[in-house]
């Protein structure tokens, strides 16, 4: 298996129990849509939601989007049937299964083995279906490095703010609003997730900001995640999409500069350019460390399909 690095600036949560939203989501300019069978679906609607999701996968047009299904957590009575029915019914159409509330390595191992069995049985390429892991509690965070290394299927770590803040007894009533009394107790969590993700070549995604009408608050929350190197953020409503796509992509000026640095440095370290390890570009010294920084920005821009001006 080879890990895939997909664009995930904006990750849209789509309740599986709402056919109207499943249809509308197909036309929205998000990098990823995940069709949800978990928290946005009432217990009495779990079975119906599975059917809705399968219909949307087969009859909808999801072109240009990373497509995932969030199943119920591994210790619920719905999880097994979620995976079996979704993969048997539409395994060839989806990119990933999102597993919430991962608190034990056994949760990931269970899903990894089950997906392998299903892929073999269905004749799908082994490893085709990736896993997106939600870290939503202290137990999961405490073993996040092991979780990130557990299987090549893992593509991304996702922070689940609501459950995590509840588990840590952080005094807030707003999901995604991480500051309290002038402090931001979630900053160490962001760094831990980012370090584990980068160590193992994964992406890292911030969870939702629940105040739909507060675009400024959403943007600030996204900017905080981006400052830790996060690749994207969940969006709950179309009004949050543009901000997510903008925050998690470089500005045109930054993208252009990054590509110029890469081009100039490649030339200067070549034989024709003098085989130099350091050079000047617009009055600034560039070297190997500069190249690495520029490559990060350039790759983010390329995933966003930016064009150099």
C-alpha positions in Angstrom: 0.0 0.0 0.0 1.1 3.6 -0.7 -0.3 6.5 1.2 -2.2 9.0 -0.9 -1.9 12.8 -0.3 -5.2 14.2 -1.4 -6.5 17.8 -1.3 -8.4 18.4 1.9 -8.6 22.2 2.5 -12.3 22.0 3.0 -14.0 18.8 4.2 -17.8 19.0 4.1 -19.8 17.1 6.6 -23.0 15.7 5.0 -25.6 14.0 7.2 -26.6 10.7 5.7 -30.1 11.0 7.0 -30.8 14.1 4.9 -31.3 13.3 1.1 -31.6 17.0 0.3 -28.2 17.8 1.8 -26.7 14.7 0.1 -27.8 16.1 -3.2 -26.8 19.7 -2.6 -23.3 18.8 -1.4 -22.5 17.4 -4.9 -22.4 20.9 -6.4 -20.3 22.6 -3.7 -16.7 23.6 -4.2 -15.2 21.5 -1.5 -12.1 19.3 -1.7 -13.7 16.5 0.3 -17.2 15.4 1.1 -17.8 12.9 3.8 -21.2 11.3 4.1 -21.9 10.9 7.7 -23.5 7.9 9.5 -22.4 8.9 13.0 -23.2 11.9 15.2 -25.4 13.8 12.7 -27.7 10.8 12.4 -30.1 9.9 15.1 -30.0 6.3 16.4 -33.4 5.5 14.9 -32.2 6.7 11.5 -28.9 4.7 11.2 -30.2 2.0 8.9 -32.1 4.5 6.7 -29.0 6.7 6.5 -26.9 3.8 5.1 -29.4 3.4 2.3 -29.5 7.1 1.6 -25.7 7.2 1.4 -25.5 4.2 -1.0 -28.1 5.9 -3.2 -26.2 9.2 -3.2 -23.0 7.4 -4.0 -24.4 5.6 -7.0 -26.8 8.2 -8.4 -24.9 11.4 -7.5 -22.0 13.2 -9.2 -19.1 13.6 -6.8 -16.5 14.4 -9.5 -13.5 16.4 -8.3 -14.0 15.6 -4.7 -12.3 13.2 -2.2 -15.2 11.0 -1.2 -15.4 9.4 2.3 -18.0 7.8 4.5 -17.9 8.3 8.3 -19.1 5.1 10.0 -20.0 4.8 13.6 -17.3 4.2 16.1 -15.8 0.8 16.4 -17.4 -0.1 19.7 -21.0 0.7 18.6 -23.5 -1.9 17.4 -23.7 -0.1 14.0 -20.0 0.0 13.0 -19.7 -3.5 11.5 -22.8 -3.2 9.3 -21.8 0.3 8.3 -18.5 -0.9 6.9 -19.9 -4.1 5.4 -22.8 -2.5 3.6 -21.0 0.6 2.4 -17.9 -1.2 1.1 -20.0 -4.1 -0.5 -22.4 -1.6 -2.0 -20.0 1.2 -3.1 -16.4 0.3 -2.2 -15.3 1.1 -5.8 -16.8 4.6 -5.5 -15.3 5.8 -2.2 -11.8 6.9 -1.3 -11.8 6.5 2.4 -13.7 5.3 5.5 -13.6 7.8 8.4 -13.4 6.2 11.8 -14.5 8.4 14.7 -13.5 8.2 18.4 -10.4 6.1 17.9 -9.2 5.4 21.4 -7.4 2.1 20.9 -5.1 0.6 18.4 -7.5 -2.3 18.1 -10.0 0.0 16.5 -7.7 0.7 13.6 -6.5 -2.9 13.3 -10.1 -4.1 13.2 -11.0 -1.7 10.3 -7.8 -2.4 8.5 -8.3 -6.2 8.5 -12.0 -5.9 7.6 -11.3 -3.6 4.7 -8.6 -6.0 3.4 -11.0 -8.9 3.6 -13.7 -7.0 1.7 -11.3 -5.8 -1.0 -10.1 -9.3 -1.6 -13.7 -10.6 -1.7 -14.9 -7.9 -4.0 -11.8 -7.9 -6.3 -10.8 -4.4 -5.4 -7.1 -3.4 -5.3 -5.8 -4.2 -1.8 -5.3 -0.9 0.1 -7.6 1.0 -2.2 -9.8 2.4 0.6 -7.9 4.7 3.0 -8.7 5.4 6.6 -9.3 8.8 8.1 -8.8 8.7 11.9 -10.6 11.0 14.3 -8.8 11.7 17.6 -11.6 12.8 20.0 -10.3 11.9 23.5 -7.3 11.7 25.7 -6.7 8.0 25.2 -6.5 8.4 21.5 -4.2 11.4 21.8 -1.9 9.6 24.2 -1.2 6.9 21.5 -1.5 9.1 18.4 2.0 8.3 17.2 1.1 4.5 17.3 -2.2 5.2 15.6 -0.4 7.2 12.8 2.0 4.3 12.2 -0.6 1.5 12.5 -1.3 0.9 8.8 -0.5 2.5 5.5 -4.2 2.9 5.0 -4.2 5.8 7.4 -4.2 9.0 5.3 -5.1 11.7 7.8 -5.5 12.5 11.5 -8.6 14.6 12.3 -9.2 16.6 15.5 -12.6 16.2 17.0 -13.1 19.3 19.2 -16.5 18.6 20.7 -15.9 15.2 22.2 -12.3 16.1 23.1 -13.1 19.2 25.0 -15.9 17.4 26.8 -13.6 14.6 27.8 -11.0 17.1 29.1 -13.7 19.0 30.9 -12.7 22.3 29.2 -15.4 24.8 30.1 -17.0 25.7 26.8 -20.3 25.3 25.1 -19.2 26.1 21.5 -17.7 23.4 19.4 -14.6 24.7 17.7 -14.1 27.7 20.0 -10.9 26.7 21.7 -9.9 29.8 23.7 -10.9 30.3 27.3 -9.9 33.1 29.6 -7.2 34.3 27.3 -5.7 30.9 26.9 -6.0 28.3 24.2 -5.7 24.9 25.9 -6.0 23.1 22.5 -2.7 24.4 21.2 -0.6 21.5 22.6 -3.1 19.1 21.1 -2.7 20.7 17.7 1.1 20.4 17.9 0.9 16.8 19.0 -1.4 15.9 16.1 0.7 17.9 13.6 4.0 16.2 14.8 2.5 12.7 14.6 1.1 13.4 11.1 4.3 14.8 9.7 6.5 12.1 11.3 4.5 9.5 9.4 3.7 11.3 6.2 0.0 12.0 6.9 -2.3 14.9 6.6 -3.8 16.6 9.6 -7.3 18.2 9.6 -9.1 20.4 12.1 -12.7 19.6 13.0 -15.8 21.8 12.8 -16.6 25.3 14.0 -20.3 25.2 15.0 -21.3 28.8 14.9 -22.5 28.8 11.3 -23.2 32.5 11.0 -19.8 33.6 12.5 -17.6 33.6 9.4 -15.0 35.7 11.1 -14.8 33.2 14.0 -14.5 30.4 11.5 -11.7 32.1 9.6 -9.8 32.8 12.8 -10.2 29.1 13.9 -9.0 28.0 10.5 -6.0 30.4 10.6 -5.0 29.0 14.0 -5.0 25.5 12.6 -3.1 26.6 9.5 -0.4 28.2 11.7 0.3 24.7 13.1 0.7 23.3 9.5 -2.8 21.7 9.3 -3.9 20.9 5.8 -7.6 21.7 6.1 -10.7 22.0 8.2 -14.2 20.7 8.3 -17.0 22.8 7.0 -20.6 22.5 8.1 -22.3 25.0 5.8 -21.6 26.5 2.3 -20.8 29.9 3.9 -17.6 28.4 5.4 -16.2 26.9 2.2 -14.5 29.9 0.7 -12.7 30.8 3.9 -11.4 27.2 4.3 -10.2 27.0 0.7 -8.5 30.4 1.0 -6.9 29.9 4.4 -5.4 26.5 3.6 -3.9 27.5 0.3 -1.0 30.0 -0.2 -1.6 33.4 -1.5 -0.8 33.9 -5.1 2.2 36.0 -4.1 3.6 33.3 -1.8 3.0 30.6 -4.4 4.7 32.5 -7.1 7.7 33.2 -4.8 7.9 29.6 -3.8 8.1 28.4 -7.4 10.7 31.0 -8.2 12.8 29.9 -5.3 12.7 26.3 -6.4 13.5 27.2 -10.0 16.4 29.5 -9.0 17.9 27.1 -6.4 17.7 24.1 -8.9 19.7 26.3 -11.4 22.3 27.5 -8.9 23.1 24.1 -7.6 23.4 22.6 -11.1 26.7 22.6 -13.0 25.6 25.3 -15.3 24.6 27.5 -12.3 28.0 27.0 -10.5 27.0 24.0 -8.3 26.4 26.3 -5.3 24.7 25.3 -2.2 23.7 28.8 -1.4 22.8 31.7 -3.7 21.1 35.1 -3.7 17.5 35.7 -5.0 16.1 39.3 -4.9 18.5 40.2 -2.1 17.7 37.1 0.0 20.0 34.1 0.6 18.5 30.8 -0.5 19.8 27.4 0.5 18.6 23.9 1.1 16.5 24.9 4.0 14.9 27.6 1.9 14.2 25.0 -0.8 12.4 22.8 1.7 10.2 25.7 3.0 9.4 26.7 -0.6 8.5 23.2 -1.5 5.8 23.1 1.2 4.2 26.2 -0.1 4.5 25.1 -3.7 3.0 21.7 -3.1 0.0 23.3 -1.2 -0.5 25.6 -4.2 -0.3 22.7 -6.7 -2.8 20.7 -4.8 -5.1 23.8 -5.0 -4.4 23.8 -8.7 -2.9 27.3 -8.6 -1.1 28.6 -11.7 2.0 30.7 -11.5 1.6 34.2 -12.7 
